[in-house]
Structures are given as structure tokens and as C-alpha cells.
Amino acid sequence: MIAWRNRHRRIILEIDSMKVVSMLETWKYMNKEWEVIIQHTYRKGNKLVDSLASMAYDQPLQCFVFYSPPDTICNLLNADANGVVTPRLMVG
């Protein structure tokens, strides 16, 4: 894993799939050499990651490491860093 190779031992994963969150919650207790916080987030609440996933959709299957953010996501990155929130429509 990229985080492990770069010696990041404390990470936060925000995932929009509750099934994956449940699977990873079980896995994280098997490896005690790092601290992993796993949180569920709604896809619309994480536009930055959603945008990166859309960029990856048209690329060949491989690992990309960005040493600086792509121009297409700079506005989203700034909004995320400044705590800008997007309201979520709740229908009930």
C-alpha cells in the first residue's frame, strides 16, 4: 500500500460504501502496526475523491501518484481545505 511504503502509519480512510467500511473495520484489527480510522462518507459529500475517481475511469488500470494536485481538482481541494460543505437533500 502506498501509505505503508511512504511510512504513513496513521491514516484516515473515508469511503462511500458501508459494505467496504465493514470489511475494512474487521481487517484493521489484524494489523496493529498502524492506526487506521475508517469513516463512511456520502459520495456527494466527498466531491474531491469523486472527481479523482472520474478521472481514473478513462485511464489504464495502474497506480498514479500525484506529487501536486491536477489542475482539474484545485478548486475542489481548496473548498475541502476551507471546510466548504454542500448541503445534502434528504427525502423522507
For each residue, the residues with C-beta under 8 A, 3 or more apart:
1: 4 5
2: 5 6 63 65
3: 6 8 11 34
4: 1 7 8 34
5: 1 2
6: 2 3
7: 4
8: 3 4 11 34
9: 33 34 35
10: 34 35
11: 3 8 34 35 36 37
12: 36 37 38 39
13: 24 36 37 38 39
14: 39 40 41 46 49
15: 20 21 24 38 39 40 41
16: 40 41 42 43 46
17: 20 21
18: 21 22 40
19: 22 23
20: 15 17 23 24
21: 15 17 18 24 25 38 39 40
22: 18 19 25 26
23: 19 20 26 27
24: 13 15 20 21 27 28 36 38
25: 21 22 28 29 38
26: 22 23 29 30
27: 23 24 30 31
28: 24 25 31 36 38
29: 25 26 32
30: 26 27
31: 27 28 34
32: 29
33: 9
34: 3 4 8 9 10 11 31
35: 9 10 11
36: 11 12 13 24 28
37: 11 12 13
38: 12 13 15 21 24 25 28
39: 12 13 14 15 21
40: 14 15 16 18 21
41: 14 15 16 45 46
42: 16 45 46 88
43: 16 46 50
44: 47 50 86 88
45: 41 42 85 86 88
46: 14 16 41 42 43 49 50
47: 44 50 51 76 79 80 86
48: 51 52 73 76 77 80
49: 14 46 52 53
50: 43 44 46 47 53 54
51: 47 48 54 55 72 73 76
52: 48 49 55 56 73
53: 49 50 56 57
54: 50 51 57
55: 51 52 58 59 70 72 73
56: 52 53 59 64
57: 53 54
58: 55
59: 55 56 62 64
60:
61:
62: 59
63: 2
64: 56 59
65: 2
66: 69 70
67:
68:
69: 66 73 74 77
70: 55 66 73 74
71: 74
72: 51 55
73: 48 51 52 55 69 70 76 77
74: 69 70 71 77 78
75: 78 79
76: 47 48 51 73 79 80
77: 48 69 73 74 80 81
78: 74 75 81 82
79: 47 75 76 82 84
80: 47 48 76 77 83 84
81: 77 78
82: 78 79
83: 80
84: 79 80
85: 45
86: 44 45 47
87:
88: 42 44 45
89:
90:
91:
92:
